[in-house]
Amino acid sequence: MKEGVPQALMDDVVALAASHQLVIVHGGGDVVTQYAARLGKEQRFVVSPEGIRSRYTDRETAEIYQMVMSGLLAKRLVLALGKAGQKSVSLAGTDGQLIQGKRKAKLVILDDRGRRVAVDGGYTGKVVNVNAPLLNTLLSQGYLPVVSPVAMGEEGEPLNVDGDRAASAIASRAGADAVVFFTDVDGLKLDGDLIDHLTPAEASTKLPKIGFGMQKKVMAAAESVEAGVKEALICSGTRANPLTRALAHDTCTVISAQ
């Protein structure tokens, strides 16, 4: 999420919330990096052997990540939704143990020479469970949950979990019909052409050809469909009626079993 909240997106979300149960899982890694710089904390990014780029999260970075995600960006969304007339509640994944994670003991990354090396996992985690009944309780009372991708680890520590993977886990465990991944382009493009449909297997074969930012979205989308979500949609969140158009398969990438 950039500094501003797209009002067209908020208006569309509010309109659909009148007839659909929606959950927002937000990102905002770029803003985390900005605030870390203001606090004098240099950020380190690493690349896995599969080509996935991610933030290396030590304890201090985990605290900054949690502060910005849950204390700033989630509240910004709640205010924007309220301005548009929608009741919402912001939740870090640590609240009510909404997102439970397992801390990664080691990370295998590529060094400057392209060699595989193992480093301490820090405070990066993998989602292992989602408290779906908590979301259902809020939804049943007409609230739209806004979730920050900060998981609770097994020792009560905050963990940085990827927002796209968190959305995928929430969608599958909550029994969602669809999961939508917003970005600043129309969907997955290869050789300049928009890919309108992929199966999870086809998506996996194309991962090596996809750039850093889109890789995670395609991977998370495929995982959600494999876990039982009917369809995953990758689309631009900056156009008019972005959610309505995505659900109608208008100018986006659809990942589904068929």
C-alpha positions as CSV (number, residue, x, y, z in Angstrom):
1,M,0.0,0.0,0.0
2,K,1.3,3.4,-0.9
3,E,0.9,6.5,1.3
4,G,-2.6,7.1,0.0
5,V,-5.6,4.9,-0.1
6,P,-7.3,4.7,-3.5
7,Q,-10.8,6.1,-3.0
8,A,-12.1,4.3,-6.0
9,L,-11.1,1.0,-4.5
10,M,-12.6,1.9,-1.1
11,D,-15.9,3.0,-2.7
12,D,-16.1,-0.3,-4.7
13,V,-15.3,-2.4,-1.6
14,V,-18.1,-0.6,0.3
15,A,-20.6,-1.1,-2.5
16,L,-19.9,-4.8,-2.7
17,A,-19.8,-5.2,1.1
18,A,-23.6,-4.6,1.1
19,S,-24.1,-8.0,-0.6
20,H,-20.8,-9.9,0.0
21,Q,-18.8,-10.8,3.0
22,L,-15.3,-9.3,2.4
23,V,-12.0,-9.4,4.3
24,I,-9.1,-7.1,3.4
25,V,-5.5,-8.3,3.9
26,H,-3.3,-5.3,3.3
27,G,0.4,-5.0,2.4
28,G,2.7,-2.0,2.7
29,G,6.3,-3.1,2.6
30,D,7.4,0.0,0.8
31,V,6.0,2.2,3.7
32,V,7.8,-0.1,6.2
33,T,11.0,0.6,4.4
34,Q,10.4,4.4,4.4
35,Y,9.7,4.4,8.2
36,A,12.7,2.2,8.9
37,A,14.9,4.7,7.1
38,R,13.5,7.5,9.1
39,L,14.3,5.5,12.3
40,G,17.9,4.9,11.0
41,K,17.3,1.1,10.5
42,E,18.8,0.0,7.2
43,Q,16.7,-2.7,5.6
44,R,18.2,-5.9,4.1
45,F,16.5,-7.8,1.3
46,V,17.4,-11.4,0.3
47,V,16.7,-13.6,-2.6
48,S,15.8,-17.3,-2.4
49,P,17.2,-19.9,-4.8
50,E,13.7,-19.9,-6.4
51,G,14.2,-16.2,-7.1
52,I,11.8,-14.9,-4.4
53,R,12.9,-11.5,-2.9
54,S,11.9,-10.8,0.7
55,R,12.8,-8.6,3.6
56,Y,15.2,-10.0,6.2
57,T,13.5,-9.5,9.5
58,D,15.6,-9.2,12.7
59,R,13.9,-8.3,16.0
60,E,14.1,-4.5,15.5
61,T,12.8,-4.8,12.0
62,A,9.9,-7.0,13.3
63,E,9.0,-4.3,15.7
64,I,9.0,-1.6,13.0
65,Y,7.1,-3.8,10.6
66,Q,4.4,-4.4,13.3
67,M,4.2,-0.7,14.2
68,V,3.8,0.5,10.6
69,M,1.5,-2.3,9.4
70,S,-0.8,-2.6,12.4
71,G,-0.5,0.9,13.9
72,L,-0.5,3.0,10.8
73,L,-1.6,1.4,7.6
74,A,-4.5,-0.7,9.0
75,K,-5.9,2.3,10.7
76,R,-5.6,4.4,7.6
77,L,-7.7,1.8,5.8
78,V,-10.3,1.8,8.6
79,L,-10.6,5.5,8.4
80,A,-11.0,5.4,4.6
81,L,-13.7,2.8,4.9
82,G,-15.5,4.7,7.5
83,K,-15.4,7.8,5.4
84,A,-17.1,5.7,2.6
85,G,-19.7,4.5,5.1
86,Q,-18.4,1.0,6.0
87,K,-18.0,-0.3,9.5
88,S,-14.6,-2.1,9.8
89,V,-12.2,-3.5,12.4
90,S,-8.5,-3.6,12.1
91,L,-6.7,-6.8,13.3
92,A,-3.1,-7.7,13.4
93,G,-2.6,-11.4,12.8
94,T,-1.6,-11.5,16.5
95,D,-5.0,-10.3,17.7
96,G,-7.1,-13.2,18.8
97,Q,-4.3,-15.4,17.3
98,L,-5.9,-14.7,14.0
99,I,-2.8,-15.7,12.1
100,Q,-0.6,-18.3,13.7
101,G,2.9,-18.8,12.3
102,K,5.9,-20.9,12.6
103,R,9.3,-19.1,12.8
104,K,11.7,-20.2,10.1
105,A,14.9,-21.5,11.8
106,K,17.0,-21.0,8.7
107,L,16.7,-19.3,5.4
108,V,18.5,-20.5,2.3
109,I,19.4,-17.5,0.2
110,L,21.7,-16.6,-2.7
111,D,24.8,-14.5,-1.8
112,D,26.4,-11.9,-4.0
113,R,28.1,-14.6,-6.1
114,G,24.9,-16.5,-6.6
115,R,25.9,-19.3,-4.1
116,R,23.3,-20.9,-1.8
117,V,24.0,-20.1,1.8
118,A,22.0,-20.6,5.0
119,V,21.4,-17.8,7.4
120,D,19.4,-17.4,10.7
121,G,15.7,-17.2,10.0
122,G,15.2,-14.1,12.1
123,Y,11.5,-13.1,12.7
124,T,10.2,-14.4,9.3
125,G,7.4,-16.9,9.5
126,K,5.1,-19.2,7.6
127,V,1.4,-19.3,8.2
128,V,0.3,-22.5,9.9
129,N,-3.3,-21.7,11.0
130,V,-6.0,-19.1,10.8
131,N,-8.7,-18.4,13.4
132,A,-11.5,-18.3,10.8
133,P,-14.3,-18.3,13.5
134,L,-13.0,-14.8,14.7
135,L,-13.5,-13.4,11.2
136,N,-16.9,-15.1,10.9
137,T,-18.0,-13.4,14.1
138,L,-17.1,-10.0,12.9
139,L,-18.6,-10.6,9.5
140,S,-21.9,-11.8,11.0
141,Q,-22.2,-8.5,12.8
142,G,-21.7,-6.5,9.6
143,Y,-18.0,-5.5,10.2
144,L,-15.4,-5.7,7.5
145,P,-12.1,-7.1,8.9
146,V,-8.9,-5.4,7.9
147,V,-6.0,-7.7,8.6
148,S,-2.3,-6.8,8.9
149,P,0.1,-9.7,7.9
150,V,1.8,-10.0,11.3
151,A,1.6,-13.5,12.7
152,M,1.9,-14.8,16.3
153,G,4.8,-17.2,16.6
154,E,4.9,-20.3,18.8
155,E,6.7,-18.4,21.6
156,G,4.4,-15.3,21.4
157,E,6.7,-13.4,19.1
158,P,5.5,-11.2,16.2
159,L,6.4,-12.7,12.8
160,N,6.7,-11.0,9.4
161,V,4.5,-13.1,7.0
162,D,4.1,-12.3,3.4
163,G,0.8,-10.4,2.8
164,D,-0.1,-12.3,-0.3
165,R,0.5,-15.7,1.3
166,A,-1.5,-14.5,4.4
167,A,-4.4,-13.6,2.1
168,S,-4.2,-17.0,0.4
169,A,-4.3,-18.8,3.8
170,I,-7.2,-16.7,5.1
171,A,-9.2,-17.3,1.9
172,S,-8.7,-21.0,1.9
173,R,-9.3,-21.5,5.6
174,A,-12.3,-19.2,5.7
175,G,-13.9,-21.0,2.7
176,A,-13.9,-18.0,0.4
177,D,-15.2,-18.3,-3.1
178,A,-12.5,-16.0,-4.5
179,V,-9.4,-14.2,-3.5
180,V,-8.3,-11.0,-5.2
181,F,-4.7,-9.7,-5.4
182,F,-4.5,-6.0,-6.2
183,T,-1.4,-4.6,-7.9
184,D,-0.6,-1.6,-10.1
185,V,-0.9,-3.5,-13.4
186,D,-3.8,-5.3,-15.1
187,G,-2.5,-8.7,-14.1
188,L,0.3,-11.1,-15.1
189,K,1.9,-10.0,-18.4
190,L,4.4,-12.1,-20.3
191,D,6.2,-10.8,-23.4
192,G,3.9,-7.7,-23.1
193,D,0.7,-9.7,-23.3
194,L,-1.9,-10.0,-20.5
195,I,-2.4,-13.7,-19.4
196,D,-6.1,-14.0,-18.9
197,H,-6.2,-17.5,-17.4
198,L,-3.9,-20.1,-15.8
199,T,-4.3,-23.3,-13.9
200,P,-2.2,-23.6,-10.7
201,A,0.1,-26.1,-12.6
202,E,0.6,-23.7,-15.5
203,A,1.3,-20.9,-13.0
204,S,4.0,-22.8,-11.3
205,T,5.8,-23.5,-14.6
206,K,5.8,-19.8,-15.4
207,L,7.3,-18.6,-12.1
208,P,10.9,-18.5,-13.3
209,K,9.8,-16.0,-16.1
210,I,8.0,-13.6,-13.7
211,G,9.6,-10.6,-11.9
212,F,10.0,-10.3,-8.1
213,G,6.8,-8.5,-7.2
214,M,4.4,-10.5,-9.3
215,Q,6.0,-13.9,-8.4
216,K,4.6,-13.9,-4.9
217,K,1.1,-13.0,-6.1
218,V,1.1,-15.7,-8.7
219,M,2.4,-18.2,-6.2
220,A,-0.1,-17.2,-3.5
221,A,-2.9,-17.3,-6.1
222,A,-2.0,-20.8,-7.2
223,E,-1.7,-22.0,-3.6
224,S,-5.2,-20.7,-2.7
225,V,-6.8,-22.5,-5.6
226,E,-5.0,-25.7,-4.7
227,A,-6.3,-25.3,-1.2
228,G,-9.9,-25.1,-2.3
229,V,-10.7,-21.5,-3.3
230,K,-12.7,-21.5,-6.5
231,E,-10.6,-18.7,-8.2
232,A,-7.8,-16.3,-7.6
233,L,-7.7,-13.0,-9.4
234,I,-4.8,-10.7,-10.1
235,C,-5.7,-7.2,-11.2
236,S,-5.1,-3.5,-11.0
237,G,-6.4,-1.7,-7.9
238,T,-6.1,1.8,-9.4
239,R,-8.8,1.6,-12.0
240,A,-12.5,2.4,-11.6
241,N,-14.6,-0.3,-9.8
242,P,-11.5,-2.6,-9.5
243,L,-13.1,-5.3,-7.3
244,T,-16.4,-5.4,-9.3
245,R,-14.5,-5.7,-12.6
246,A,-12.1,-8.4,-11.2
247,L,-15.0,-10.5,-10.0
248,A,-16.5,-10.2,-13.5
249,H,-13.1,-11.3,-15.1
250,D,-12.7,-7.9,-16.8
251,T,-9.1,-7.3,-17.7
252,C,-7.3,-9.4,-15.1
253,T,-5.5,-12.7,-14.7
254,V,-7.7,-15.6,-13.4
255,I,-6.2,-18.6,-11.8
256,S,-8.6,-21.5,-11.3
257,A,-8.6,-25.3,-11.6
258,Q,-10.4,-25.1,-15.0
